[in-house]
Amino acid sequence: MADKENLEKRYKRIYDQLRELVLKTENKIARMATIAAILHHKMAQFFWTGFYILIDGELIIGPYQGPLACQILEKEKGVCWAGVTSKKTIIVPDVHKFPGHVACDSRSNSEILVPLIDKENQVWGVLDVDSRKFDAFSDVDKDWLEKIVKLI
Ligand code: SME
C-alpha cells in the first residue's frame, strides 16, 4: 500500500508541474515533448516514454525519450495499434505474450498504452511507455497517464 501511495504522490507532483509547463504554448508537439521528458526522467521504471501520431493512416514516431524507436509502426499490429482500434488504455504485464507485439527494443518487458482522443472522439495518437520490469504498470499509472495526456 505504501508503494501505491508513493506512486500517487509522485504522479500528483508531476501533474502539477506539467499543468504549469503546458501553459507556455498550445503547440501539441511542444506539450508532448515536455510530457515525455518529465515523465521519463521522474519515473525510474520508465525505459521508453513517448508518442506515436496518426498521420494519413500511419502511426509515426513523435516526441520521445529513451532508446531509438521504430519510426513507423506496421499497420494493425502490436500494442499501439490495439490502442488506436479499441480507443482504450491497454496495460501489458508481459509484452512477450501480447500477440503481434512490436519490439522496438528487446529489453522492454511490460508496457502501457494510452490513446489520445480528440473532441470528436477520434484517436489522433498514442502515449506509449515501456519498462524493463515485468508487470510495471497498474491502474494508478492508467488513471494518471490518462489525466496527463488531457493536458496536450
Ligand atoms: N511495442 C509497441 C511499439 C512501440 S515501442 O514499444 C516504442 C507496439 O507493440 O506497438
Backbone and ligand atoms as CSV (ligand in chain L), in Angstrom:
chain,resi,resn,atom,element,x,y,z
A,1,MET,N,N,0.815,-1.220,0.000
A,1,MET,CA,C,0.000,0.000,0.000
A,1,MET,C,C,0.852,1.275,0.000
A,2,ALA,N,N,1.935,1.224,0.761
A,2,ALA,CA,C,2.827,2.389,0.824
A,2,ALA,C,C,3.368,2.724,-0.561
A,3,ASP,N,N,3.674,1.693,-1.336
A,3,ASP,CA,C,4.187,1.905,-2.694
A,3,ASP,C,C,3.160,2.624,-3.547
A,4,LYS,N,N,1.901,2.184,-3.398
A,4,LYS,CA,C,0.826,2.786,-4.186
A,4,LYS,C,C,0.653,4.264,-3.805
A,5,GLU,N,N,0.713,4.541,-2.505
A,5,GLU,CA,C,0.577,5.931,-2.043
A,5,GLU,C,C,1.715,6.795,-2.561
A,6,ASN,N,N,2.927,6.240,-2.530
A,6,ASN,CA,C,4.084,6.990,-3.043
A,6,ASN,C,C,3.945,7.289,-4.526
A,7,LEU,N,N,3.451,6.294,-5.257
A,7,LEU,CA,C,3.263,6.477,-6.696
A,7,LEU,C,C,2.214,7.562,-6.968
A,8,GLU,N,N,1.124,7.522,-6.207
A,8,GLU,CA,C,0.083,8.547,-6.343
A,8,GLU,C,C,0.671,9.942,-6.093
A,9,LYS,N,N,1.485,10.038,-5.040
A,9,LYS,CA,C,2.066,11.340,-4.679
A,9,LYS,C,C,3.015,11.826,-5.777
A,10,ARG,N,N,3.802,10.897,-6.310
A,10,ARG,CA,C,4.747,11.279,-7.368
A,10,ARG,C,C,3.988,11.769,-8.605
A,11,TYR,N,N,2.944,11.036,-8.994
A,11,TYR,CA,C,2.155,11.466,-10.152
A,11,TYR,C,C,1.499,12.819,-9.895
A,12,LYS,N,N,1.035,13.041,-8.688
A,12,LYS,CA,C,0.381,14.316,-8.368
A,12,LYS,C,C,1.368,15.478,-8.560
A,13,ARG,N,N,2.610,15.266,-8.071
A,13,ARG,CA,C,3.636,16.305,-8.232
A,13,ARG,C,C,3.947,16.541,-9.709
A,14,ILE,N,N,4.092,15.446,-10.449
A,14,ILE,CA,C,4.389,15.560,-11.881
A,14,ILE,C,C,3.241,16.274,-12.600
A,15,TYR,N,N,2.016,15.900,-12.254
A,15,TYR,CA,C,0.853,16.505,-12.901
A,15,TYR,C,C,0.824,18.020,-12.644
A,16,ASP,N,N,1.061,18.405,-11.396
A,16,ASP,CA,C,1.037,19.836,-11.060
A,16,ASP,C,C,2.118,20.600,-11.827
A,17,GLN,N,N,3.296,19.971,-11.923
A,17,GLN,CA,C,4.395,20.605,-12.655
A,17,GLN,C,C,4.041,20.737,-14.148
A,18,LEU,N,N,3.504,19.681,-14.714
A,18,LEU,CA,C,3.156,19.710,-16.144
A,18,LEU,C,C,2.051,20.713,-16.432
A,19,ARG,N,N,1.110,20.831,-15.516
A,19,ARG,CA,C,-0.006,21.763,-15.722
A,19,ARG,C,C,0.497,23.197,-15.867
A,20,GLU,N,N,1.536,23.523,-15.112
A,20,GLU,CA,C,2.159,24.847,-15.237
A,20,GLU,C,C,2.931,24.955,-16.549
A,21,LEU,N,N,3.716,23.913,-16.846
A,21,LEU,CA,C,4.602,23.967,-18.008
A,21,LEU,C,C,3.836,24.081,-19.327
A,22,VAL,N,N,2.693,23.385,-19.443
A,22,VAL,CA,C,1.984,23.403,-20.728
A,22,VAL,C,C,1.318,24.757,-21.012
A,23,LEU,N,N,1.231,25.619,-20.001
A,23,LEU,CA,C,0.611,26.933,-20.216
A,23,LEU,C,C,1.439,27.801,-21.160
A,24,LYS,N,N,2.722,27.448,-21.331
A,24,LYS,CA,C,3.617,28.300,-22.133
A,24,LYS,C,C,3.259,28.316,-23.612
A,25,THR,N,N,2.669,27.237,-24.112
A,25,THR,CA,C,2.280,27.196,-25.518
A,25,THR,C,C,1.144,26.203,-25.720
A,26,GLU,N,N,0.333,26.464,-26.758
A,26,GLU,CA,C,-0.720,25.497,-27.091
A,26,GLU,C,C,-0.233,24.485,-28.112
A,27,ASN,N,N,1.026,24.623,-28.550
A,27,ASN,CA,C,1.563,23.706,-29.564
A,27,ASN,C,C,1.631,22.284,-29.025
A,28,LYS,N,N,0.994,21.365,-29.756
A,28,LYS,CA,C,0.877,19.991,-29.256
A,28,LYS,C,C,2.224,19.276,-29.199
A,29,ILE,N,N,3.071,19.506,-30.191
A,29,ILE,CA,C,4.378,18.833,-30.210
A,29,ILE,C,C,5.209,19.285,-29.002
A,30,ALA,N,N,5.155,20.581,-28.706
A,30,ALA,CA,C,5.893,21.111,-27.551
A,30,ALA,C,C,5.364,20.490,-26.261
A,31,ARG,N,N,4.062,20.364,-26.171
A,31,ARG,CA,C,3.464,19.784,-24.962
A,31,ARG,C,C,3.813,18.300,-24.848
A,32,MET,N,N,3.782,17.579,-25.949
A,32,MET,CA,C,4.126,16.145,-25.907
A,32,MET,C,C,5.599,15.961,-25.528
A,33,ALA,N,N,6.464,16.796,-26.081
A,33,ALA,CA,C,7.897,16.691,-25.779
A,33,ALA,C,C,8.146,16.951,-24.296
A,34,THR,N,N,7.441,17.933,-23.749
A,34,THR,CA,C,7.596,18.277,-22.333
A,34,THR,C,C,7.100,17.140,-21.444
A,35,ILE,N,N,5.959,16.574,-21.808
A,35,ILE,CA,C,5.396,15.457,-21.029
A,35,ILE,C,C,6.336,14.251,-21.072
A,36,ALA,N,N,6.849,13.929,-22.259
A,36,ALA,CA,C,7.757,12.769,-22.380
A,36,ALA,C,C,9.013,12.981,-21.527
A,37,ALA,N,N,9.573,14.177,-21.574
A,37,ALA,CA,C,10.816,14.444,-20.835
A,37,ALA,C,C,10.600,14.350,-19.326
A,38,ILE,N,N,9.538,14.982,-18.849
A,38,ILE,CA,C,9.281,14.976,-17.399
A,38,ILE,C,C,8.991,13.560,-16.913
A,39,LEU,N,N,8.083,12.861,-17.598
A,39,LEU,CA,C,7.732,11.505,-17.144
A,39,LEU,C,C,8.968,10.604,-17.152
A,40,HIS,N,N,9.704,10.673,-18.251
A,40,HIS,CA,C,10.836,9.744,-18.406
A,40,HIS,C,C,11.890,9.937,-17.318
A,41,HIS,N,N,12.128,11.175,-16.963
A,41,HIS,CA,C,13.209,11.438,-16.005
A,41,HIS,C,C,12.755,11.369,-14.557
A,42,LYS,N,N,11.451,11.386,-14.331
A,42,LYS,CA,C,10.976,11.316,-12.938
A,42,LYS,C,C,10.480,9.932,-12.545
A,43,MET,N,N,10.213,9.080,-13.526
A,43,MET,CA,C,9.689,7.752,-13.205
A,43,MET,C,C,10.782,6.727,-13.507
A,44,ALA,N,N,11.350,6.179,-12.463
A,44,ALA,CA,C,12.547,5.337,-12.606
A,44,ALA,C,C,12.302,4.104,-13.473
A,45,GLN,N,N,11.073,3.578,-13.435
A,45,GLN,CA,C,10.823,2.338,-14.174
A,45,GLN,C,C,10.461,2.569,-15.647
A,46,PHE,N,N,10.415,3.856,-16.077
A,46,PHE,CA,C,10.083,4.143,-17.479
A,46,PHE,C,C,11.356,4.021,-18.320
A,47,PHE,N,N,11.385,3.046,-19.202
A,47,PHE,CA,C,12.570,2.778,-20.027
A,47,PHE,C,C,12.462,3.464,-21.392
A,48,TRP,N,N,11.247,3.534,-21.899
A,48,TRP,CA,C,10.956,4.276,-23.140
A,48,TRP,C,C,9.632,4.993,-22.931
A,49,THR,N,N,9.606,6.290,-23.234
A,49,THR,CA,C,8.429,7.110,-22.945
A,49,THR,C,C,8.176,8.021,-24.135
A,50,GLY,N,N,7.061,7.832,-24.820
A,50,GLY,CA,C,6.860,8.734,-25.951
A,50,GLY,C,C,5.556,8.538,-26.674
A,51,PHE,N,N,5.481,9.230,-27.795
A,51,PHE,CA,C,4.229,9.326,-28.541
A,51,PHE,C,C,4.390,8.819,-29.971
A,52,TYR,N,N,3.322,8.197,-30.462
A,52,TYR,CA,C,3.168,7.976,-31.901
A,52,TYR,C,C,1.962,8.790,-32.328
A,53,ILE,N,N,2.066,9.379,-33.538
A,53,ILE,CA,C,0.992,10.241,-34.033
A,53,ILE,C,C,0.405,9.607,-35.300
A,54,LEU,N,N,-0.917,9.602,-35.364
A,54,LEU,CA,C,-1.618,9.012,-36.512
A,54,LEU,C,C,-1.637,10.039,-37.644
A,55,ILE,N,N,-0.882,9.746,-38.711
A,55,ILE,CA,C,-0.813,10.674,-39.849
A,55,ILE,C,C,-1.099,9.874,-41.123
A,56,ASP,N,N,-2.140,10.275,-41.840
A,56,ASP,CA,C,-2.541,9.576,-43.081
A,56,ASP,C,C,-2.622,8.067,-42.872
A,57,GLY,N,N,-3.218,7.654,-41.767
A,57,GLY,CA,C,-3.437,6.232,-41.516
A,57,GLY,C,C,-2.207,5.476,-41.040
A,58,GLU,N,N,-1.119,6.191,-40.764
A,58,GLU,CA,C,0.080,5.511,-40.253
A,58,GLU,C,C,0.430,6.042,-38.873
A,59,LEU,N,N,1.001,5.170,-38.032
A,59,LEU,CA,C,1.485,5.621,-36.720
A,59,LEU,C,C,2.964,5.976,-36.862
A,60,ILE,N,N,3.236,7.267,-36.766
A,60,ILE,CA,C,4.588,7.802,-36.985
A,60,ILE,C,C,5.133,8.293,-35.646
A,61,ILE,N,N,6.410,8.092,-35.437
A,61,ILE,CA,C,7.029,8.471,-34.162
A,61,ILE,C,C,6.889,9.980,-33.893
A,62,GLY,N,N,6.587,10.287,-32.651
A,62,GLY,CA,C,6.510,11.685,-32.204
A,62,GLY,C,C,7.595,11.924,-31.163
A,63,PRO,N,N,7.422,12.936,-30.308
A,63,PRO,CA,C,8.421,13.215,-29.279
A,63,PRO,C,C,8.586,12.021,-28.338
A,64,TYR,N,N,9.835,11.672,-28.030
A,64,TYR,CA,C,10.059,10.572,-27.100
A,64,TYR,C,C,11.389,10.705,-26.396
A,65,GLN,N,N,11.529,9.904,-25.337
A,65,GLN,CA,C,12.777,9.818,-24.572
A,65,GLN,C,C,13.086,8.338,-24.400
A,66,GLY,N,N,14.352,7.998,-24.501
A,66,GLY,CA,C,14.757,6.604,-24.352
A,66,GLY,C,C,15.468,6.122,-25.594
A,67,PRO,N,N,15.684,4.799,-25.684
A,67,PRO,CA,C,16.420,4.268,-26.833
A,67,PRO,C,C,15.686,4.476,-28.152
A,68,LEU,N,N,16.442,4.364,-29.230
A,68,LEU,CA,C,15.889,4.553,-30.572
A,68,LEU,C,C,14.665,3.664,-30.797
A,69,ALA,N,N,13.599,4.266,-31.342
A,69,ALA,CA,C,12.355,3.512,-31.563
A,69,ALA,C,C,12.048,3.406,-33.049
A,70,CYS,N,N,11.144,2.468,-33.389
A,70,CYS,CA,C,10.678,2.322,-34.772
A,70,CYS,C,C,10.056,3.651,-35.214
A,71,GLN,N,N,10.330,4.077,-36.452
A,71,GLN,CA,C,9.768,5.354,-36.906
A,71,GLN,C,C,8.318,5.220,-37.356
A,72,ILE,N,N,8.005,4.092,-37.992
A,72,ILE,CA,C,6.622,3.838,-38.430
A,72,ILE,C,C,6.242,2.451,-37.933
A,73,LEU,N,N,5.020,2.320,-37.382
A,73,LEU,CA,C,4.587,1.005,-36.881
A,73,LEU,C,C,3.719,0.311,-37.927
A,74,GLU,N,N,4.069,-0.911,-38.205
A,74,GLU,CA,C,3.323,-1.703,-39.189
A,74,GLU,C,C,1.839,-1.726,-38.815
A,75,LYS,N,N,0.990,-1.533,-39.817
A,75,LYS,CA,C,-0.449,-1.368,-39.571
A,75,LYS,C,C,-1.122,-2.535,-38.865
A,76,GLU,N,N,-2.024,-2.188,-37.958
A,76,GLU,CA,C,-2.907,-3.162,-37.290
A,76,GLU,C,C,-2.146,-4.243,-36.539
A,77,LYS,N,N,-0.942,-3.943,-36.080
A,77,LYS,CA,C,-0.136,-4.949,-35.391
A,77,LYS,C,C,0.398,-4.326,-34.099
A,78,GLY,N,N,0.419,-5.113,-33.016
A,78,GLY,CA,C,1.068,-4.653,-31.799
A,78,GLY,C,C,0.176,-3.845,-30.876
A,79,VAL,N,N,0.804,-3.364,-29.808
A,79,VAL,CA,C,0.078,-2.724,-28.710
A,79,VAL,C,C,-0.455,-1.347,-29.129
A,80,CYS,N,N,0.368,-0.577,-29.827
A,80,CYS,CA,C,-0.048,0.785,-30.189
A,80,CYS,C,C,-1.287,0.762,-31.082
A,81,TRP,N,N,-1.277,-0.100,-32.100
A,81,TRP,CA,C,-2.447,-0.196,-32.979
A,81,TRP,C,C,-3.655,-0.735,-32.232
A,82,ALA,N,N,-3.438,-1.634,-31.285
A,82,ALA,CA,C,-4.562,-2.160,-30.493
A,82,ALA,C,C,-5.226,-1.018,-29.720
A,83,GLY,N,N,-4.433,-0.086,-29.236
A,83,GLY,CA,C,-4.961,1.072,-28.504
A,83,GLY,C,C,-5.725,2.016,-29.421
A,84,VAL,N,N,-5.242,2.161,-30.651
A,84,VAL,CA,C,-5.942,3.012,-31.631
A,84,VAL,C,C,-7.301,2.398,-31.946
A,85,THR,N,N,-7.321,1.094,-32.168
A,85,THR,CA,C,-8.550,0.410,-32.560
A,85,THR,C,C,-9.573,0.373,-31.420
A,86,SER,N,N,-9.097,0.089,-30.203
A,86,SER,CA,C,-10.029,-0.083,-29.077
A,86,SER,C,C,-10.391,1.246,-28.411
A,87,LYS,N,N,-9.584,2.302,-28.665
A,87,LYS,CA,C,-9.763,3.604,-28.001
A,87,LYS,C,C,-9.698,3.477,-26.487
A,88,LYS,N,N,-8.998,2.455,-26.002
A,88,LYS,CA,C,-8.907,2.210,-24.551
A,88,LYS,C,C,-7.445,2.067,-24.141
A,89,THR,N,N,-7.166,2.421,-22.906
A,89,THR,CA,C,-5.822,2.204,-22.359
A,89,THR,C,C,-5.574,0.700,-22.236
A,90,ILE,N,N,-4.354,0.292,-22.598
A,90,ILE,CA,C,-4.002,-1.131,-22.530
A,90,ILE,C,C,-2.776,-1.297,-21.631
A,91,ILE,N,N,-2.913,-2.158,-20.633
A,91,ILE,CA,C,-1.775,-2.495,-19.774
A,91,ILE,C,C,-1.312,-3.895,-20.180
A,92,VAL,N,N,-0.030,-4.012,-20.508
A,92,VAL,CA,C,0.521,-5.306,-20.942
A,92,VAL,C,C,1.595,-5.737,-19.941
A,93,PRO,N,N,1.265,-6.671,-19.038
A,93,PRO,CA,C,2.234,-7.069,-17.996
A,93,PRO,C,C,3.459,-7.793,-18.556
A,94,ASP,N,N,3.251,-8.509,-19.684
A,94,ASP,CA,C,4.360,-9.237,-20.308
A,94,ASP,C,C,4.207,-9.095,-21.820
A,95,VAL,N,N,5.052,-8.251,-22.402
A,95,VAL,CA,C,4.890,-7.957,-23.837
A,95,VAL,C,C,5.129,-9.192,-24.707
A,96,HIS,N,N,5.888,-10.146,-24.185
A,96,HIS,CA,C,6.211,-11.336,-24.992
A,96,HIS,C,C,4.985,-12.211,-25.202
A,97,LYS,N,N,3.946,-11.959,-24.402
A,97,LYS,CA,C,2.714,-12.744,-24.542
A,97,LYS,C,C,1.644,-11.988,-25.330
A,98,PHE,N,N,1.952,-10.762,-25.769
A,98,PHE,CA,C,0.946,-9.967,-26.485
A,98,PHE,C,C,1.037,-10.284,-27.981
A,99,PRO,N,N,-0.059,-10.763,-28.587
A,99,PRO,CA,C,0.008,-11.141,-29.997
A,99,PRO,C,C,0.444,-9.965,-30.883
A,100,GLY,N,N,1.463,-10.171,-31.683
A,100,GLY,CA,C,1.912,-9.154,-32.634
A,100,GLY,C,C,2.706,-8.015,-32.024
A,101,HIS,N,N,3.058,-8.135,-30.749
A,101,HIS,CA,C,3.823,-7.069,-30.107
A,101,HIS,C,C,5.028,-6.659,-30.955
A,102,VAL,N,N,5.215,-5.339,-31.099
A,102,VAL,CA,C,6.345,-4.842,-31.878
A,102,VAL,C,C,7.468,-4.487,-30.898
A,103,ALA,N,N,8.567,-5.207,-30.979
A,103,ALA,CA,C,9.683,-4.973,-30.043
A,103,ALA,C,C,10.674,-3.995,-30.662
A,104,CYS,N,N,10.462,-2.692,-30.388
A,104,CYS,CA,C,11.424,-1.709,-30.883
A,104,CYS,C,C,12.750,-1.893,-30.139
A,105,ASP,N,N,12.679,-2.369,-28.908
A,105,ASP,CA,C,13.889,-2.646,-28.134
A,105,ASP,C,C,13.636,-3.922,-27.331
A,106,SER,N,N,14.493,-4.885,-27.498
A,106,SER,CA,C,14.256,-6.214,-26.909
A,106,SER,C,C,14.341,-6.200,-25.381
A,107,ARG,N,N,14.812,-5.088,-24.813
A,107,ARG,CA,C,14.902,-5.034,-23.345
A,107,ARG,C,C,13.566,-4.700,-22.671
A,108,SER,N,N,12.572,-4.277,-23.457
A,108,SER,CA,C,11.259,-3.958,-22.869
A,108,SER,C,C,10.522,-5.232,-22.490
A,109,ASN,N,N,9.915,-5.237,-21.311
A,109,ASN,CA,C,9.171,-6.423,-20.855
A,109,ASN,C,C,7.708,-6.155,-20.520
A,110,SER,N,N,7.377,-4.902,-20.182
A,110,SER,CA,C,5.963,-4.578,-19.998
A,110,SER,C,C,5.695,-3.191,-20.568
A,111,GLU,N,N,4.414,-2.889,-20.709
A,111,GLU,CA,C,4.074,-1.681,-21.477
A,111,GLU,C,C,2.700,-1.155,-21.069
A,112,ILE,N,N,2.524,0.168,-21.190
A,112,ILE,CA,C,1.177,0.750,-21.047
A,112,ILE,C,C,0.945,1.675,-22.232
A,113,LEU,N,N,-0.271,1.625,-22.745
A,113,LEU,CA,C,-0.584,2.386,-23.944
A,113,LEU,C,C,-1.843,3.206,-23.682
A,114,VAL,N,N,-1.751,4.511,-23.877
A,114,VAL,CA,C,-2.895,5.402,-23.643
A,114,VAL,C,C,-3.232,6.111,-24.961
A,115,PRO,N,N,-4.423,5.879,-25.517
A,115,PRO,CA,C,-4.778,6.574,-26.759
A,115,PRO,C,C,-5.056,8.063,-26.523
A,116,LEU,N,N,-4.726,8.876,-27.520
A,116,LEU,CA,C,-5.020,10.310,-27.466
A,116,LEU,C,C,-6.298,10.528,-28.282
A,117,ILE,N,N,-7.337,11.020,-27.621
A,117,ILE,CA,C,-8.662,11.106,-28.255
A,117,ILE,C,C,-9.115,12.569,-28.318
A,118,ASP,N,N,-9.540,13.004,-29.511
A,118,ASP,CA,C,-9.937,14.416,-29.653
A,118,ASP,C,C,-11.412,14.632,-29.289
A,119,LYS,N,N,-11.854,15.868,-29.474
A,119,LYS,CA,C,-13.224,16.217,-29.040
A,119,LYS,C,C,-14.291,15.492,-29.853
A,120,GLU,N,N,-13.914,15.068,-31.066
A,120,GLU,CA,C,-14.871,14.300,-31.903
A,120,GLU,C,C,-14.771,12.800,-31.647
A,121,ASN,N,N,-14.093,12.430,-30.548
A,121,ASN,CA,C,-13.927,11.023,-30.172
A,121,ASN,C,C,-13.085,10.231,-31.184
A,122,GLN,N,N,-12.188,10.945,-31.901
A,122,GLN,CA,C,-11.283,10.283,-32.847
A,122,GLN,C,C,-9.896,10.139,-32.208
A,123,VAL,N,N,-9.274,8.995,-32.420
A,123,VAL,CA,C,-7.899,8.813,-31.924
A,123,VAL,C,C,-6.939,9.519,-32.879
A,124,TRP,N,N,-6.050,10.356,-32.326
A,124,TRP,CA,C,-5.081,11.046,-33.198
A,124,TRP,C,C,-3.633,10.662,-32.854
A,125,GLY,N,N,-3.453,9.832,-31.851
A,125,GLY,CA,C,-2.092,9.400,-31.495
A,125,GLY,C,C,-2.157,8.538,-30.243
A,126,VAL,N,N,-0.982,8.165,-29.749
A,126,VAL,CA,C,-0.922,7.353,-28.521
A,126,VAL,C,C,0.275,7.780,-27.675
A,127,LEU,N,N,0.097,7.615,-26.364
A,127,LEU,CA,C,1.253,7.679,-25.451
A,127,LEU,C,C,1.625,6.234,-25.142
A,128,ASP,N,N,2.894,5.920,-25.288
A,128,ASP,CA,C,3.360,4.553,-25.050
A,128,ASP,C,C,4.512,4.612,-24.043
A,129,VAL,N,N,4.433,3.772,-23.020
A,129,VAL,CA,C,5.541,3.691,-22.060
A,129,VAL,C,C,5.953,2.230,-21.911
A,130,ASP,N,N,7.250,1.988,-22.017
A,130,ASP,CA,C,7.800,0.632,-21.860
A,130,ASP,C,C,8.643,0.577,-20.596
A,131,SER,N,N,8.671,-0.615,-19.987
A,131,SER,CA,C,9.539,-0.817,-18.822
A,131,SER,C,C,10.366,-2.078,-19.015
A,132,ARG,N,N,11.532,-2.107,-18.418
A,132,ARG,CA,C,12.335,-3.327,-18.445
A,132,ARG,C,C,11.806,-4.327,-17.421
A,133,LYS,N,N,11.041,-3.824,-16.453
A,133,LYS,CA,C,10.426,-4.715,-15.448
A,133,LYS,C,C,9.188,-5.384,-16.037
A,134,PHE,N,N,8.919,-6.606,-15.639
A,134,PHE,CA,C,7.630,-7.217,-15.952
A,134,PHE,C,C,6.578,-6.599,-15.031
A,135,ASP,N,N,5.342,-6.475,-15.527
A,135,ASP,CA,C,4.219,-6.046,-14.703
A,135,ASP,C,C,4.485,-4.707,-13.990
A,136,ALA,N,N,5.059,-3.764,-14.724
A,136,ALA,CA,C,5.458,-2.499,-14.090
A,136,ALA,C,C,4.300,-1.510,-13.935
A,137,PHE,N,N,3.181,-1.749,-14.647
A,137,PHE,CA,C,2.133,-0.725,-14.676
A,137,PHE,C,C,0.818,-1.215,-14.060
A,138,SER,N,N,0.149,-0.273,-13.378
A,138,SER,CA,C,-1.089,-0.611,-12.666
A,138,SER,C,C,-2.168,0.397,-13.050
A,139,ASP,N,N,-3.314,0.272,-12.394
A,139,ASP,CA,C,-4.395,1.233,-12.617
A,139,ASP,C,C,-4.018,2.641,-12.146
A,140,VAL,N,N,-3.069,2.741,-11.234
A,140,VAL,CA,C,-2.603,4.077,-10.816
A,140,VAL,C,C,-1.944,4.768,-12.004
A,141,ASP,N,N,-1.069,4.035,-12.712
A,141,ASP,CA,C,-0.434,4.605,-13.913
A,141,ASP,C,C,-1.501,4.958,-14.951
A,142,LYS,N,N,-2.446,4.038,-15.145
A,142,LYS,CA,C,-3.524,4.260,-16.130
A,142,LYS,C,C,-4.258,5.571,-15.825
A,143,ASP,N,N,-4.724,5.724,-14.580
A,143,ASP,CA,C,-5.526,6.895,-14.216
A,143,ASP,C,C,-4.744,8.196,-14.415
A,144,TRP,N,N,-3.487,8.201,-13.946
A,144,TRP,CA,C,-2.717,9.437,-14.034
A,144,TRP,C,C,-2.262,9.742,-15.458
A,145,LEU,N,N,-1.860,8.720,-16.195
A,145,LEU,CA,C,-1.413,8.980,-17.571
A,145,LEU,C,C,-2.585,9.441,-18.432
A,146,GLU,N,N,-3.777,8.899,-18.180
A,146,GLU,CA,C,-4.968,9.361,-18.920
A,146,GLU,C,C,-5.238,10.841,-18.597
A,147,LYS,N,N,-5.001,11.203,-17.351
A,147,LYS,CA,C,-5.204,12.599,-16.942
A,147,LYS,C,C,-4.122,13.503,-17.564
A,148,ILE,N,N,-2.916,12.994,-17.569
A,148,ILE,CA,C,-1.783,13.787,-18.092
A,148,ILE,C,C,-1.938,14.058,-19.597
A,149,VAL,N,N,-2.385,13.045,-20.373
A,149,VAL,CA,C,-2.490,13.299,-21.826
A,149,VAL,C,C,-3.581,14.329,-22.150
A,150,LYS,N,N,-4.500,14.543,-21.225
A,150,LYS,CA,C,-5.533,15.577,-21.457
A,150,LYS,C,C,-4.909,16.976,-21.438
A,151,LEU,N,N,-3.689,17.093,-20.903
A,151,LEU,CA,C,-3.015,18.391,-20.880
A,151,LEU,C,C,-2.501,18.800,-22.265
A,152,ILE,N,N,-2.434,17.836,-23.192
A,152,ILE,CA,C,-1.915,18.154,-24.538
A,152,ILE,C,C,-2.916,19.074,-25.239
L,1,SME,N1,N,5.668,-2.023,-28.516
L,1,SME,C1,C,4.908,-1.156,-29.375
L,1,SME,C2,C,5.803,-0.473,-30.377
L,1,SME,C3,C,6.390,0.824,-29.914
L,1,SME,S1,S,7.751,0.646,-28.965
L,1,SME,O1,O,7.436,-0.109,-27.766
L,1,SME,C4,C,8.421,2.109,-28.571
L,1,SME,C5,C,3.803,-1.946,-30.066
L,1,SME,O2,O,3.730,-3.163,-29.923
L,1,SME,O3,O,3.009,-1.339,-30.761
